[in-house]
Amino acid sequence: MKLVNNMTVWFLKRRFERIEQFMKYPIETQQRIFSELIETARYTEWGSRYNYGQIKSIKEFQDQVPVSTYEELYPYIERVLKGEPNVMWPSQIEWFSKSSGTTNARSKFLPVSPEALEECHYEGGKDMMTLLIHNRPDTNVFDGKGLSIGGTLHANPFDDYTQVGDVSAVIMQNLPSWAEFMRTPPLDVALMDHWESKLEKMASICSQENVTSILGVPTWTIVLMDQILELTGKKNMLEVWPDFEAFIHGAVSFEPYRDLFMSKYFPSDQVMYLETYSASEGFFAIQDDVSRVGEMLLMLDYGIFYEFIPVDEVGKKHPKALLLDEVEVGKNYALVISTNAGLWRYLIGDTVKFTSKYPFRLKVSGRTKHFINAFGEEVIVENADYAIKAATQQTSSLVVNYTAGPVYMGDGSRGRHEWIIEFTTEPEDRNEFVNILDAALREVNSDYDAKRYKDMALLPPLVHFVPAGTFYAWMGKRHKLGGQNKVPRLSNSREYLDDLLEDIAG
């Protein structure tokens, strides 16, 4: 295996030159991607409708093509789902990634073209390992196996000749045989339908493997690792996998989990944590410097053209969309993408904040629909993660999951935020935890601080400390177990709170 590791490292190191190229010429790279997308799609129905053949500039593109939500694009996507060719992209679409999302119960079906699979998702996977090597040149990560928790695949309900599934399952199903040799568990287990049975088999198989890296969502990785520790009787995961080197995470913020991973599961400096930003729609960013926690390099040559809408423009009929050279560090933007799978000016639903320009690094700051603003406080997920981290660090506690929403003002009563928090290690003093949580939110969000002034508009947070397994059971009841499903962190309504509190009471 040492030979395999050395050859793989040598090959991937050569890829870094390409990354350096778009870091050096970001605007030119995005202009090239834009031109290629427009030229490729000019003879599609969408391209004909919006006169792609006559578009000569990005400004003309922005003037002619509307910003669209999934719901607005769905009539076109549905036709692709039913097998109609050349609607939004000229290539034949045989795969669709299915995303349950966290804003409503209806599944989203996103086309995965051959170009998106090869030039975006697979390039992202290779560059992810390239940047891991760049941060740790003496790595032996390829001496062992990479563990990944896959989703499931099903026949397309609209067309039996194509398939739909979690994007992780689509990627795994199409991996070359040599890549399958380097990962665990076997494909038939990784793509199992029944989540509980899959976890049980994964725990049995992976506990016997020399796992050196994991690619996964923190929440579901924790569930798997707890099963492995229970099965093996070991104290931490390094007793199971002594050569483990890297946890590559994404989909949700890692900050509420970082201390838990570093103290309970991998209590050693030998383990590196690398963040990625990918979704059903594409692969967007990778942490290029492990010393810059929470910051990721925007990958500019994956066949995706990026635009950024200031958050106060979201929802307008003709929102102002900025290009890379127009964004400002520290401001929140809604992410808009045009892709090599035929998603045009698609409002993905995430908000991002740039941390540097040249190179362009960003962090995911929240969701366009996931916030609490019932009282004008405009609390976003980034604020909540910051407050959770501050409270856990100062009380030596460890949080597994949380969600929060508003308690509305009533007859003469003031409003407040209500939190449901699950711990692996509870704080000794619950009141202290709540006070620190509240103080940290006031520190990081001036609007929240103003509403909390002398309890005039908002009372202190109401926090429910719930037992282990609460969120897992709740997600299972909602049929949202699996790596692509995320616990909704914040809501501007009581939809999630009331449903979860009803389960707890029961």
Disulfide bonds with the S-S distance in Angstrom:
none
